[in-house]
Amino acid sequence: MKKSIWGKGDKITLSVLRKLKPRGAWLDLAAGDGRYAPTLLKTVNSLVVADKDKKIFKL
C-alpha cells in the first residue's frame, strides 16, 4: 500500500481501533487514500473503502 499523504492517521483514532479490534464487514467512507485501512485489515473480515476524490485514492 502506498504511503498516505496525510501521514499515519490520528493517534487517538488508531489507538481506539487497536483496542476495540473491530470485526465483521466495514465500510470506510471518505477514506481518502486509505490511511486507516492497514489497521482495520488486521482484524476485520472485509473492508470497503470509498472516497469521492478519484485522484487521491489509488491501489
N, C-alpha and C positions, 0 to 999 in steps of 0.2 A: 504494500500500500504506500502511496506517495505521502510525503511529509506534509502536514497541514500548514497552510499559510497563516492560520490563527494560533499556531502553537499546539501544545499537547492537550489543551482544554482546561476548563476551570477546575482548580484543585478541589474545591468543595464538591462539585458535581462528580468528579472522578472518585473521590473518597466515598460518597454515598453509593455510587454504582458498585464499587468493590465490596462494601459492607453488605448491601442488600442482595448481591448475587442474583440478579433478575433471571427468571426462567420463562419459558414459553416463546410465543411469537411476538416480536416487537416491530413497531413502525416508528422510525426516527424522521419526523417531518422537519423541514428547514434544517437539514443535516449539514448544509454547507459542503465542505469537502470530506465529511465523514470522520472528523477527529475523535468522536466517541465510539465509532464502530469497532475498533480493535478491543476496547474494554468490554463492550456489550457482547461481542462474538465469543468471548471466553466462557460465558455462562448461558446465553440464550439459545433456544433451539433453532430459531430462524430470525433473520433481521432484514428488513426492507428499509433502505434509506432513500429519501426523496428531497429534492430542492428545486425551486423554480429557476434558478440560475444554472443553465446548462453548461456554461463556460467553466464554472468553478468545480463542478463535480465530474471527475474523470476516474475511470477504473484502470 
